[in-house]
Amino acid sequence: MTVYYAVVEDDPLDNGGNSHVIGGTPHATIQGPDGKSRGQTHLGHKAWCSVCQSVGEIAAGARISDYLRGWDEILGAKEAIDGDIVLCKCERHPRIVSVYARSCTYIDSASGAPAAATPAALASAQSTGYDEQFTLRDANGSPLADTYYTLASHGTLIHGVTDSYGRTARHETDGAQAVRVYLGHRQEA
């Protein structure tokens, strides 16, 4: 079973910087934890990638069963879900991270490959079996921005620095694995 979340304008991409969703529909909004209502995003809407400095189209990339995506009759498009990709100029297409619409969930008990994907999106989505991103927070619940971390999984250490939201990079594996997260750069787990 996998839980997915809706996507709205301003949701960030997993490649950091100021990369974010810039498209959303004004006739379907979701209120975020900050109290602001934002337009819900659909496949085909756009996102800004600050890494390659381009605007890319949002394509199916999350491994949600296609029938769970809502359909917007006015737009003639399916809803975007966190984990979908942005077809910008980057070699590895960034994924969308839902931040402002986590009150809208999709529970998929039989996640599969995306059925509505473009060939580029399908190739990217099928390249790994699992991926996860972690948000590091302090004791008060505030994100630990620009913080060194180490992910340890099956003897492999991955070092990184959290983004401005306290998020790690996505950790991709071929199957389910236990992952430990440490603050700072460690040389051994």
Backbone as ProteinMPNN parsed JSONL, in Angstrom:
{"seq_chain_A": "MTVYYAVVEDDPLDNGGNSHVIGGTPHATIQGPDGKSRGQTHLGHKAWCSVCQSVGEIAAGARISDYLRGWDEILGAKEAIDGDIVLCKCERHPRIVSVYARSCTYIDSASGAPAAATPAALASAQSTGYDEQFTLRDANGSPLADTYYTLASHGTLIHGVTDSYGRTARHETDGAQAVRVYLGHRQEA", "coords_chain_A": {"N_chain_A": [[0.844, -1.171, 0.0], [0.565, 2.19, -0.863], [0.777, 5.64, -0.142], [-0.237, 8.543, -1.729], [-0.13, 12.054, -2.582], [-2.039, 14.982, -3.438], [-1.172, 17.562, -5.84], [-0.323, 20.991, -5.969], [-0.166, 24.458, -7.12], [2.964, 26.039, -6.553], [4.126, 23.901, -5.166], [7.201, 22.285, -4.437], [10.01, 21.021, -6.419], [12.03, 18.051, -6.448], [14.691, 18.655, -6.895], [15.661, 20.858, -5.656], [16.668, 24.308, -4.945], [14.883, 27.006, -6.402], [12.971, 25.596, -7.736], [9.723, 24.812, -8.787], [6.161, 24.087, -8.948], [4.232, 25.779, -11.349], [1.79, 25.848, -12.489], [-1.746, 25.593, -12.166], [-5.218, 24.917, -11.575], [-7.795, 27.341, -11.467], [-10.405, 26.707, -10.779], [-10.465, 24.553, -9.095], [-9.358, 24.223, -6.015], [-7.042, 23.721, -3.281], [-6.652, 24.019, 0.145], [-3.744, 24.883, 1.857], [-1.439, 24.011, 4.582], [-0.606, 26.463, 5.405], [-2.781, 28.046, 5.209], [-3.388, 29.203, 2.777], [-5.162, 29.063, -0.283], [-4.602, 27.107, -3.13], [-4.35, 26.517, -6.658], [-5.27, 23.355, -7.956], [-3.092, 21.026, -9.489], [-2.643, 19.564, -12.704], [-1.857, 16.87, -15.003], [0.143, 17.938, -17.652], [0.119, 20.598, -16.938], [2.487, 23.184, -15.979], [5.894, 23.477, -14.686], [8.553, 25.21, -13.062], [11.991, 24.806, -13.457], [14.744, 25.42, -11.652], [17.293, 24.492, -11.865], [18.036, 23.776, -14.545], [17.07, 26.02, -15.643], [14.551, 26.204, -17.029], [11.155, 25.811, -18.243], [9.02, 23.12, -17.742], [6.791, 20.511, -18.822], [4.383, 18.828, -16.804], [4.334, 15.403, -16.232], [3.012, 12.049, -16.003], [4.533, 10.125, -13.538], [4.665, 9.133, -11.073], [4.11, 6.078, -9.327], [1.452, 5.375, -9.084], [-1.68, 3.671, -9.355], [-3.384, 4.117, -12.345], [-6.184, 4.527, -12.439], [-6.828, 5.795, -10.072], [-6.24, 8.462, -10.269], [-7.777, 11.586, -10.356], [-10.153, 12.983, -12.691], [-10.432, 15.887, -14.588], [-13.047, 17.423, -16.011], [-13.351, 19.94, -17.24], [-10.727, 20.745, -17.939], [-9.944, 18.472, -19.266], [-8.065, 16.656, -18.335], [-5.942, 14.577, -16.261], [-5.368, 14.44, -12.694], [-2.369, 15.681, -11.189], [0.091, 14.036, -9.195], [2.039, 13.685, -6.181], [5.414, 12.887, -6.822], [5.163, 12.669, -9.527], [6.707, 13.624, -12.658], [8.727, 16.304, -14.064], [9.114, 17.435, -17.261], [11.618, 18.86, -18.017], [14.713, 20.413, -19.091], [16.662, 18.976, -17.788], [18.815, 16.113, -17.35], [18.107, 14.024, -15.568], [14.886, 13.875, -14.86], [13.231, 16.033, -12.655], [11.23, 15.277, -9.735], [7.952, 15.983, -8.452], [7.236, 17.275, -5.257], [4.841, 16.971, -2.917], [3.719, 19.497, -0.85], [1.894, 21.448, -0.077], [-0.641, 20.337, -0.39], [-1.211, 18.106, 1.138], [-3.379, 17.29, 2.527], [-5.066, 16.051, 0.871], [-5.348, 12.877, -0.038], [-4.329, 9.871, -1.779], [-4.797, 6.541, -1.722], [-3.142, 3.745, -2.617], [-3.45, 0.452, -3.074], [-2.37, -1.301, -4.797], [0.007, -0.457, -6.307], [1.264, 0.418, -9.491], [2.962, 0.654, -12.687], [2.877, 3.885, -14.247], [0.042, 4.546, -16.204], [-0.707, 6.592, -17.923], [1.522, 7.796, -18.92], [4.013, 9.62, -20.798], [6.431, 8.429, -23.228], [9.036, 9.248, -22.314], [8.504, 9.903, -19.656], [7.594, 7.452, -18.717], [9.887, 5.832, -18.969], [11.561, 7.06, -17.104], [10.085, 6.731, -14.732], [9.984, 3.957, -14.458], [12.541, 3.275, -13.92], [13.373, 2.746, -11.352], [12.444, 0.774, -8.48], [11.621, 1.65, -5.967], [11.452, 4.757, -4.252], [12.369, 7.267, -1.925], [11.988, 10.174, 0.052], [13.218, 12.182, 2.648], [12.237, 14.345, 5.3], [13.967, 16.4, 7.378], [13.677, 17.457, 10.689], [13.793, 19.734, 13.499], [13.558, 19.554, 17.15], [11.363, 21.154, 17.623], [9.849, 20.875, 15.411], [10.518, 22.364, 13.213], [11.869, 22.697, 9.901], [15.08, 21.346, 9.062], [17.028, 23.107, 7.389], [19.545, 23.217, 4.827], [21.323, 21.307, 5.95], [23.834, 18.956, 6.701], [23.669, 15.473, 5.956], [23.544, 11.864, 6.324], [22.612, 8.976, 4.623], [22.079, 5.617, 5.305], [22.09, 2.441, 3.951], [21.943, -0.94, 3.555], [24.786, -1.214, 3.82], [25.722, 0.834, 2.241], [26.663, 4.218, 2.063], [25.206, 7.363, 1.721], [25.777, 10.677, 1.123], [24.646, 14.01, 1.738], [23.09, 17.29, 1.491], [20.447, 18.929, 3.042], [17.606, 20.556, 1.47], [16.105, 23.863, 1.257], [13.735, 23.35, 2.526], [14.284, 21.41, 4.315], [14.477, 18.883, 3.244], [15.804, 15.749, 2.128], [17.676, 14.485, -0.711], [16.065, 12.351, -3.132], [16.054, 8.891, -2.382], [16.78, 6.107, -4.093], [15.937, 2.706, -4.707], [16.1, -0.769, -5.748], [14.312, -2.377, -4.504], [12.293, -2.864, -1.505], [13.857, -1.521, 1.345], [15.574, -1.154, 4.466], [16.357, 1.994, 5.792], [18.64, 4.166, 7.293], [18.862, 7.362, 8.78], [21.162, 9.877, 9.367], [22.329, 12.774, 11.091], [24.744, 14.994, 9.824], [27.877, 14.233, 8.113], [28.781, 11.007, 7.92], [31.325, 8.505, 8.168], [31.066, 5.839, 8.543], [28.407, 3.534, 9.233]], "CA_chain_A": [[0.0, 0.0, 0.0], [1.319, 3.429, -0.962], [-0.028, 6.852, -0.021], [0.176, 9.651, -2.584], [-0.784, 13.311, -2.238], [-2.326, 15.883, -4.55], [-0.167, 18.58, -6.133], [-0.881, 22.317, -6.242], [0.794, 25.51, -7.442], [4.019, 26.344, -5.58], [4.794, 22.724, -4.618], [8.581, 22.247, -4.925], [10.549, 19.845, -7.097], [13.033, 17.421, -5.586], [16.066, 19.043, -7.215], [16.041, 22.002, -4.83], [16.635, 25.665, -5.479], [13.55, 27.607, -6.468], [12.161, 24.792, -8.652], [8.383, 24.655, -8.228], [5.012, 24.005, -9.85], [3.698, 27.107, -11.646], [0.456, 25.73, -13.065], [-2.827, 25.05, -11.356], [-6.511, 25.351, -12.08], [-8.486, 28.209, -10.51], [-11.729, 26.192, -10.394], [-10.305, 23.472, -8.113], [-8.269, 24.638, -5.133], [-6.839, 22.994, -2.027], [-6.056, 24.902, 1.141], [-2.537, 24.321, 2.448], [-1.262, 24.194, 6.023], [-0.37, 27.885, 5.655], [-4.062, 28.733, 5.077], [-3.548, 29.727, 1.425], [-5.75, 28.155, -1.274], [-3.824, 27.061, -4.365], [-4.96, 25.746, -7.731], [-4.809, 21.978, -8.103], [-2.29, 20.831, -10.691], [-2.991, 18.402, -13.519], [-0.867, 16.485, -16.008], [0.152, 18.931, -18.72], [0.462, 21.905, -16.372], [3.922, 23.467, -16.066], [6.703, 23.725, -13.492], [9.827, 25.89, -13.301], [13.176, 24.114, -12.946], [15.817, 26.406, -11.478], [18.581, 23.855, -12.162], [18.32, 23.953, -15.974], [16.485, 27.309, -16.032], [13.536, 26.017, -18.062], [9.806, 25.41, -17.852], [8.718, 21.803, -18.292], [5.435, 19.981, -18.644], [4.236, 17.78, -15.793], [3.922, 14.126, -16.819], [2.846, 10.954, -15.046], [5.8, 9.504, -13.177], [4.404, 8.414, -9.82], [3.72, 4.701, -9.628], [0.074, 5.196, -8.648], [-2.581, 3.054, -10.326], [-3.934, 5.208, -13.142], [-7.603, 4.77, -12.173], [-6.98, 6.616, -8.872], [-6.089, 9.882, -10.605], [-9.04, 12.246, -10.685], [-10.275, 13.525, -14.039], [-11.048, 17.208, -14.638], [-13.799, 17.541, -17.265], [-13.106, 21.246, -17.856], [-9.388, 20.722, -18.536], [-9.707, 17.252, -20.02], [-6.76, 16.172, -17.875], [-5.895, 13.874, -14.976], [-4.681, 15.14, -11.613], [-0.963, 15.387, -10.901], [0.3, 13.414, -7.887], [3.45, 13.835, -5.819], [6.206, 11.84, -7.458], [5.135, 12.865, -10.975], [7.945, 14.246, -13.113], [8.675, 17.511, -14.882], [9.911, 17.222, -18.466], [12.452, 20.039, -18.262], [15.923, 20.083, -19.847], [17.582, 18.176, -16.973], [18.967, 14.715, -17.749], [17.208, 13.302, -14.664], [13.721, 14.733, -14.669], [12.882, 16.17, -11.236], [9.9, 14.856, -9.306], [7.216, 16.95, -7.642], [7.074, 16.919, -3.849], [3.649, 17.63, -2.384], [3.904, 20.173, 0.431], [0.736, 22.269, 0.261], [-1.924, 19.652, -0.594], [-1.113, 16.792, 1.775], [-4.679, 16.932, 3.103], [-5.763, 15.277, -0.163], [-4.55, 11.663, -0.205], [-4.727, 8.779, -2.659], [-4.217, 5.323, -1.162], [-3.052, 2.747, -3.679], [-3.082, -0.848, -2.516], [-1.729, -2.098, -5.848], [0.747, 0.489, -7.148], [1.845, -0.126, -10.704], [3.586, 1.658, -13.537], [1.906, 4.871, -14.678], [-0.566, 4.187, -17.475], [-0.898, 7.759, -18.773], [2.825, 8.441, -19.067], [4.678, 9.751, -22.08], [7.569, 7.498, -23.217], [10.12, 9.746, -21.45], [8.061, 9.787, -18.263], [7.521, 6.036, -18.387], [11.252, 5.34, -18.786], [12.064, 7.588, -15.835], [9.336, 6.165, -13.612], [10.245, 2.538, -14.313], [13.96, 3.038, -13.714], [13.593, 2.248, -10.003], [11.264, 0.195, -7.868], [11.222, 2.43, -4.804], [12.231, 5.938, -3.906], [11.843, 7.936, -0.728], [12.632, 11.42, 0.438], [13.003, 12.409, 4.073], [12.29, 15.727, 5.776], [14.616, 16.451, 8.685], [13.119, 18.54, 11.504], [14.332, 19.835, 14.854], [12.629, 19.143, 18.207], [10.164, 21.996, 17.552], [9.151, 20.582, 14.162], [10.988, 23.238, 12.135], [12.756, 21.979, 8.989], [16.528, 21.549, 9.182], [17.492, 23.516, 6.066], [20.99, 23.272, 4.57], [21.948, 20.47, 6.976], [24.503, 17.755, 6.207], [23.073, 14.225, 6.426], [24.018, 10.612, 5.744], [21.651, 7.877, 4.537], [22.766, 4.321, 5.322], [21.205, 1.364, 3.523], [22.649, -2.137, 3.086], [26.22, -0.994, 3.745], [26.047, 1.971, 1.391], [26.452, 5.53, 2.671], [24.916, 8.436, 0.777], [25.904, 11.965, 1.805], [23.981, 15.117, 1.072], [22.71, 18.478, 2.256], [19.012, 19.161, 2.862], [17.245, 21.784, 0.771], [15.578, 24.918, 2.128], [12.581, 22.805, 3.241], [14.76, 20.344, 5.186], [14.317, 17.592, 2.566], [16.947, 15.082, 1.517], [17.445, 14.058, -2.088], [15.346, 11.078, -3.157], [16.895, 7.703, -2.26], [16.14, 5.109, -4.946], [16.404, 1.326, -4.582], [15.388, -1.734, -6.579], [13.301, -3.04, -3.685], [12.118, -2.305, -0.163], [15.062, -1.62, 2.166], [15.644, -0.313, 5.661], [17.258, 3.126, 5.601], [18.896, 4.961, 8.498], [19.209, 8.744, 8.471], [22.007, 10.474, 10.399], [22.739, 14.16, 10.893], [26.176, 15.098, 9.586], [28.464, 13.283, 7.168], [29.445, 9.909, 8.634], [32.181, 7.652, 7.353], [30.561, 4.478, 8.715], [27.075, 3.524, 9.868]], "C_chain_A": [[0.894, 1.24, 0.0], [0.363, 4.607, -0.864], [0.591, 7.929, -0.902], [-0.612, 10.883, -2.173], [-1.021, 14.133, -3.499], [-1.197, 16.9, -4.691], [-0.883, 19.89, -6.445], [0.239, 23.277, -6.652], [1.74, 25.736, -6.263], [4.663, 25.112, -4.953], [6.193, 22.635, -5.231], [8.892, 20.973, -5.714], [11.689, 19.306, -6.245], [14.472, 17.802, -5.906], [16.483, 20.351, -6.551], [15.969, 23.338, -5.528], [15.228, 26.234, -5.404], [12.666, 26.855, -7.455], [10.797, 24.55, -8.023], [7.326, 24.587, -9.328], [4.48, 25.416, -10.076], [2.296, 27.049, -12.235], [-0.53, 25.103, -12.112], [-4.138, 25.587, -11.885], [-7.234, 26.213, -11.048], [-9.838, 27.659, -10.048], [-11.661, 24.997, -9.441], [-9.101, 23.819, -7.248], [-8.224, 23.768, -3.885], [-6.141, 23.954, -1.071], [-4.884, 24.201, 1.81], [-2.452, 24.569, 3.935], [-0.995, 25.652, 6.403], [-1.643, 28.714, 5.508], [-4.338, 29.288, 3.695], [-4.161, 28.664, 0.514], [-4.957, 28.266, -2.568], [-4.54, 26.181, -5.381], [-4.375, 24.353, -7.832], [-4.148, 21.811, -9.464], [-2.677, 19.529, -11.383], [-1.848, 18.074, -14.475], [-0.984, 17.461, -17.173], [0.381, 20.344, -18.219], [1.983, 22.031, -16.351], [4.567, 23.641, -14.694], [8.003, 24.384, -13.933], [10.954, 25.079, -12.675], [14.309, 25.125, -12.866], [17.196, 25.814, -11.77], [18.956, 24.078, -13.625], [17.719, 25.242, -16.528], [15.482, 27.164, -17.177], [12.191, 25.671, -17.435], [9.535, 24.071, -18.515], [7.296, 21.389, -17.998], [5.443, 18.878, -17.594], [3.678, 16.536, -16.469], [3.796, 13.075, -15.723], [4.2, 10.302, -14.802], [5.685, 8.777, -11.859], [3.873, 7.037, -10.179], [2.313, 4.373, -9.139], [-0.732, 4.496, -9.745], [-3.346, 4.169, -11.032], [-5.39, 5.53, -12.798], [-7.84, 5.637, -10.934], [-6.829, 8.113, -9.15], [-7.458, 10.458, -10.967], [-8.993, 12.837, -12.087], [-10.987, 14.864, -13.96], [-11.707, 17.377, -16.003], [-13.5, 18.851, -17.985], [-11.765, 21.257, -18.582], [-9.176, 19.541, -19.48], [-8.372, 16.638, -19.646], [-6.888, 15.47, -16.531], [-5.079, 14.673, -13.968], [-3.218, 14.718, -11.52], [-0.861, 14.908, -9.456], [1.766, 13.617, -7.499], [4.227, 12.622, -6.318], [6.128, 11.902, -8.972], [6.374, 13.659, -11.376], [7.679, 15.499, -13.94], [9.633, 17.307, -16.052], [10.638, 18.512, -18.842], [13.679, 19.588, -19.056], [16.923, 19.233, -19.069], [17.644, 16.737, -17.477], [18.095, 13.806, -16.886], [16.052, 14.24, -14.366], [13.367, 14.813, -13.188], [11.455, 15.715, -10.969], [9.276, 15.954, -8.453], [7.072, 16.4, -6.232], [5.867, 17.688, -3.317], [3.948, 18.204, -1.001], [2.599, 20.822, 0.874], [-0.612, 21.567, 0.107], [-1.929, 18.269, 0.044], [-2.397, 16.39, 2.489], [-5.494, 16.093, 2.125], [-4.911, 14.054, -0.494], [-5.185, 10.676, -1.175], [-4.039, 7.539, -2.103], [-4.3, 4.233, -2.215], [-2.574, 1.429, -3.089], [-2.398, -1.738, -3.546], [-0.994, -1.181, -6.803], [1.362, -0.224, -8.33], [2.511, 0.973, -11.493], [2.529, 2.634, -14.019], [1.37, 4.548, -16.062], [-0.664, 5.361, -18.427], [0.415, 8.458, -19.104], [3.243, 8.574, -20.52], [5.848, 8.767, -22.074], [8.712, 7.957, -22.317], [9.749, 9.597, -19.987], [8.045, 8.331, -17.835], [8.916, 5.468, -18.136], [11.819, 5.814, -17.454], [11.386, 6.915, -14.658], [9.668, 4.698, -13.389], [11.709, 2.238, -14.014], [14.269, 2.518, -12.319], [12.309, 1.658, -9.46], [10.732, 1.044, -6.738], [12.051, 3.703, -4.739], [11.557, 6.629, -2.73], [12.651, 9.19, -0.487], [12.273, 11.676, 1.89], [13.062, 13.899, 4.368], [12.855, 15.703, 7.185], [14.103, 17.676, 9.439], [13.788, 18.552, 12.87], [13.25, 19.453, 15.867], [11.34, 19.956, 18.204], [9.365, 21.761, 16.28], [9.554, 21.475, 13.007], [11.946, 22.471, 11.232], [14.222, 22.346, 9.21], [17.085, 21.844, 7.787], [19.013, 23.529, 6.011], [21.796, 22.502, 5.611], [22.591, 19.241, 6.333], [23.822, 16.521, 6.792], [23.76, 13.045, 5.751], [22.87, 9.622, 5.76], [22.458, 6.587, 4.488], [21.763, 3.232, 4.978], [22.044, 0.227, 2.96], [24.136, -1.889, 2.864], [26.658, 0.166, 2.877], [25.738, 3.267, 2.127], [26.244, 6.56, 1.571], [24.936, 9.738, 1.558], [25.173, 13.037, 1.019], [23.748, 16.271, 2.021], [21.232, 18.717, 1.988], [18.777, 20.468, 2.115], [16.652, 22.788, 1.759], [14.345, 24.482, 2.907], [12.983, 21.681, 4.196], [14.677, 18.963, 4.564], [15.645, 17.067, 2.037], [16.664, 14.9, 0.032], [16.652, 12.755, -2.027], [16.35, 9.933, -3.162], [16.177, 6.592, -3.012], [16.778, 3.738, -4.756], [15.593, 0.433, -5.508], [14.28, -2.443, -5.819], [13.203, -2.376, -2.327], [13.378, -2.552, 0.66], [14.908, -0.752, 3.402], [16.682, 0.774, 5.406], [17.405, 3.847, 6.93], [19.339, 6.346, 8.056], [19.983, 9.318, 9.652], [22.255, 11.94, 10.065], [24.25, 14.186, 10.752], [26.648, 14.071, 8.571], [29.248, 12.248, 7.952], [30.288, 9.109, 7.652], [31.791, 6.186, 7.472], [29.253, 4.532, 9.487], [27.101, 2.804, 11.197]], "O_chain_A": [[1.854, 1.327, 0.765], [-0.729, 4.579, -1.431], [1.791, 8.193, -0.83], [-1.637, 10.778, -1.499], [-0.305, 14.0, -4.492], [-0.379, 17.076, -3.788], [-1.922, 19.897, -7.104], [1.423, 22.958, -6.546], [1.334, 25.63, -5.106], [5.67, 25.255, -4.259], [6.355, 22.883, -6.426], [8.145, 19.996, -5.68], [12.247, 20.026, -5.417], [15.392, 17.315, -5.248], [17.547, 20.889, -6.855], [15.31, 23.493, -6.556], [14.484, 25.973, -4.458], [11.699, 27.423, -7.963], [10.708, 24.135, -6.868], [7.564, 24.974, -10.472], [4.294, 26.17, -9.122], [1.677, 28.088, -12.458], [-0.194, 24.198, -11.347], [-4.161, 26.607, -12.573], [-7.28, 25.853, -9.872], [-10.362, 28.103, -9.026], [-12.7, 24.484, -9.024], [-7.959, 23.721, -7.695], [-9.219, 23.164, -3.486], [-5.166, 24.614, -1.433], [-5.009, 23.067, 2.273], [-3.3, 25.262, 4.499], [-1.136, 26.036, 7.564], [-1.61, 29.935, 5.661], [-5.43, 29.802, 3.456], [-3.739, 27.507, 0.531], [-4.674, 29.364, -3.046], [-5.239, 25.232, -5.024], [-3.158, 24.171, -7.802], [-4.591, 22.382, -10.461], [-2.994, 18.531, -10.736], [-0.978, 18.909, -14.722], [-2.087, 17.77, -17.622], [0.797, 21.208, -18.99], [2.687, 21.074, -16.674], [3.901, 23.909, -13.695], [8.49, 24.146, -15.038], [10.883, 24.707, -11.504], [14.779, 25.625, -13.888], [18.167, 26.558, -11.91], [20.067, 24.519, -13.919], [17.835, 25.531, -17.719], [15.544, 27.894, -18.166], [12.103, 25.294, -16.266], [9.787, 23.9, -19.708], [6.679, 21.859, -17.043], [6.389, 18.095, -17.505], [2.681, 16.601, -17.187], [4.396, 13.196, -14.655], [4.922, 9.969, -15.742], [6.499, 7.907, -11.548], [3.252, 6.86, -11.227], [2.018, 3.223, -8.816], [-0.485, 4.712, -10.931], [-3.891, 5.062, -10.383], [-5.789, 6.693, -12.859], [-8.939, 6.162, -10.757], [-7.252, 8.938, -8.339], [-8.194, 9.891, -11.774], [-7.921, 13.151, -12.604], [-12.039, 14.967, -13.329], [-11.025, 17.464, -17.025], [-13.407, 18.873, -19.212], [-11.678, 21.727, -19.716], [-8.338, 19.597, -20.38], [-7.632, 16.16, -20.506], [-7.814, 15.73, -15.764], [-4.218, 15.473, -14.335], [-2.875, 13.557, -11.742], [-1.638, 15.329, -8.599], [2.635, 13.709, -8.367], [3.758, 11.486, -6.244], [6.93, 11.262, -9.652], [7.014, 14.291, -10.534], [6.577, 15.723, -14.439], [10.818, 17.04, -15.855], [10.321, 19.161, -19.839], [13.68, 18.499, -19.629], [17.934, 18.809, -19.63], [16.651, 16.203, -17.971], [17.42, 12.918, -17.406], [16.218, 15.265, -13.706], [13.218, 13.783, -12.531], [10.592, 15.76, -11.845], [9.974, 16.745, -7.819], [6.818, 15.211, -6.039], [5.88, 18.918, -3.274], [4.377, 17.486, -0.098], [2.235, 20.761, 2.048], [-1.64, 22.154, 0.446], [-2.585, 17.358, -0.459], [-2.498, 15.275, 3.001], [-6.499, 15.493, 2.506], [-3.877, 14.173, -1.151], [-6.402, 10.65, -1.364], [-2.811, 7.501, -2.026], [-5.386, 3.849, -2.649], [-1.427, 1.311, -2.657], [-1.9, -2.812, -3.206], [-1.327, -1.126, -7.987], [1.909, -1.319, -8.202], [2.614, 2.105, -11.021], [1.375, 2.241, -14.185], [2.141, 4.303, -16.989], [-0.702, 5.153, -19.64], [0.404, 9.613, -19.53], [2.88, 7.755, -21.365], [6.233, 8.304, -21.0], [9.304, 7.134, -21.619], [10.582, 9.209, -19.167], [8.438, 8.008, -16.715], [9.109, 4.703, -17.191], [12.484, 5.05, -16.755], [12.049, 6.562, -13.682], [9.64, 4.23, -12.251], [12.083, 1.075, -13.869], [15.318, 1.908, -12.111], [11.216, 1.995, -9.918], [9.519, 1.153, -6.563], [13.219, 3.714, -5.129], [10.338, 6.577, -2.569], [13.844, 9.252, -0.786], [11.147, 11.414, 2.312], [13.844, 14.63, 3.759], [12.296, 15.067, 8.079], [14.092, 18.786, 8.907], [14.285, 17.53, 13.343], [12.146, 19.071, 15.478], [10.324, 19.498, 18.727], [8.317, 22.378, 16.084], [8.989, 21.361, 11.919], [12.752, 21.679, 11.722], [14.557, 23.493, 9.504], [17.553, 20.941, 7.094], [19.684, 23.81, 7.004], [22.822, 22.98, 6.095], [21.965, 18.565, 5.516], [23.444, 16.506, 7.963], [24.46, 13.199, 4.75], [22.221, 9.44, 6.79], [23.412, 6.477, 3.719], [20.72, 3.108, 5.62], [22.777, 0.417, 1.99], [24.691, -2.302, 1.846], [27.851, 0.454, 2.788], [24.681, 3.402, 2.742], [27.009, 6.62, 0.609], [24.206, 9.894, 2.537], [25.089, 12.98, -0.208], [24.147, 16.241, 3.185], [20.803, 18.709, 0.834], [19.619, 21.366, 2.119], [16.701, 22.571, 2.97], [13.942, 25.163, 3.851], [12.12, 21.064, 4.821], [14.793, 17.963, 5.272], [16.492, 17.825, 1.565], [15.546, 15.134, -0.428], [16.581, 12.124, -0.973], [17.367, 9.989, -3.853], [15.087, 6.178, -2.616], [17.999, 3.617, -4.656], [14.531, 0.825, -5.993], [13.4, -3.049, -6.43], [13.941, -1.436, -2.03], [13.906, -3.664, 0.673], [14.202, 0.256, 3.387], [17.756, 0.504, 4.868], [16.416, 4.11, 7.615], [20.09, 6.495, 7.092], [19.527, 9.257, 10.793], [22.377, 12.304, 8.896], [24.958, 13.484, 11.474], [25.912, 13.152, 8.213], [30.26, 12.567, 8.576], [29.993, 9.051, 6.458], [32.138, 5.378, 6.611], [29.017, 5.441, 10.284], [26.071, 2.703, 11.864]]}, "name": "protein", "num_of_chains": 1, "seq": "MTVYYAVVEDDPLDNGGNSHVIGGTPHATIQGPDGKSRGQTHLGHKAWCSVCQSVGEIAAGARISDYLRGWDEILGAKEAIDGDIVLCKCERHPRIVSVYARSCTYIDSASGAPAAATPAALASAQSTGYDEQFTLRDANGSPLADTYYTLASHGTLIHGVTDSYGRTARHETDGAQAVRVYLGHRQEA"}
